[in-house]
Amino acid sequence: MNLAEKIDVYEGFPIEGISFKDINSLIMDPEAYKEMVDLLVEKTKDLGATKVVSTESRGYILGCPLAYALGIGFVPVRKPGKLPGKTLSESYDLEYGQDTVEIQEKGINPGDKVILIDDLLATGGTLKASADLVKKLGGDITKVLTLIELTDLKGADKLKDYDYESIIQYPA
């Protein structure tokens, strides 16, 4: 099955000039969703990972079933103020301004081998900030995965220190 064919593309959404890649059409198809998860498992099963880390919210759609299939823990990365307990935060630059993500300090233990996964890589800010959080907590990132990469935006450049891979590539 060609997973790219299962992705709906909406031109001009949410604003004019954006070509939105919608994974909802893929995950609504049970065969495509299963194939996607199986592919992610195949790419990560031999890494010896102990945790999957993923960003809210669409990243969870990939991260949770991957962690379950591998039999390892899942650690969410969220926007500020959404996680209880002690958290660590990391800010990153956007085209106009900044954003911040947080992780619970107890989510990663020193020496954890981490798979970092998200649905889409655009400019790379969110994934790089998430990787920085994992490293600050003593985790070792064994793989960074995305379902989709918008190659023209060169977000992969921010992940050059990691083993990064995308399943489907589009020009922005």
Secondary structure, 3 states (H helix, E strand, C coil): CCHHHHCEEEECCCCCCCEEEECHHHHCCHHHHHHHHHHHHHHHCCCCCCEEEEECCHHHHHHHHHHHHHCCEEEEEECCCCCCCCEEEEEEEECCEEEEEEEEHHHCCCCCEEEEEEEEECCCHHHHHHHHHHHHCCCEEEEEEEEEEEHHHCHHHHHCCCCEEEEEEECC
